[in-house]
């Protein structure tokens, strides 16, 4: 092997280890919201844990609401929130419930959101974010006295379904089979199984249609994207699509492309939404407002730019140059950390001029998105192929 081949081999092996490390650490973090360290320290019992997590989620939600309703310009730091990132004010009761169309409602606390459908034979509730918690039941009771008869999970993440224990035990719980399997695994290892959301009794592999009178919801699974089991939920009468943790209307995604378990699946989900569904409203699970078809188009453009920027950074930043700049070879992680920093800087510099004032959170999270796309582009065969197909300025 010549030096270049040696360098490339080291690069490939270390990159693979890095991905494994990163994937395992995100698997441990099942909640998409980081729990602050002081909360983690104080978790002595399941009750404490629940109370403190609930308190933390409420704090996040209140803080977001205050910054939404009180300020036009006074966000902390130097960044202003783009107009596109702002949502409706949240009433003092802590949540907002609104009819989207034809008996389909959304409920939000300003940081999380979900939707429910009122039918002649009861309510179909989707997800149950703990930050909204029992306010979800209050929101439903505001618009109907019908019982909740069906519950659908978008995916297994607890920040979206962790409060599903609030629903009647005799409701029918529906999810894709990967979601049910994940909850089953959690139940089998949990010290206290009641902390795991109810396990779905109706599961499906690819498609399921819930038809109640003249109302229906189509549930579709196209393979792994954000998480195995994450589904597209479509209300055809209302032309509303619910797709959680993929689209972030008005904002860049949660860090590391919303910790997507499959980067290519995450990228592809944008085209699936646009090509397979006639929708004009999207319920995306996070942040300040409902989304539109245009929000999906904007994020598709963001992701496409990110592919080009990451591909360009991977090509322009040479590992061998970084290694010789570091000048010592006994600590490969030292070389890698400098290499990753340089790739991220190159990619962030390509992305920021266009996106920093267009989507909320760009300054905070852009380097995480650059890391995920660039790293996937080096080790995932499908993403590497995608980045090669992107047109970028080659060196
Ligand atoms: Zn999730």
Boltz pocket constraint, residues with backbone or C-beta under 6 A from the ligand:
constraints:
  - pocket:
      binder: B
      contacts: [[A, 32], [A, 155], [A, 157], [A, 160], [A, 226], [A, 227], [A, 244], [A, 245], [A, 258]]
      max_distance: 6.0
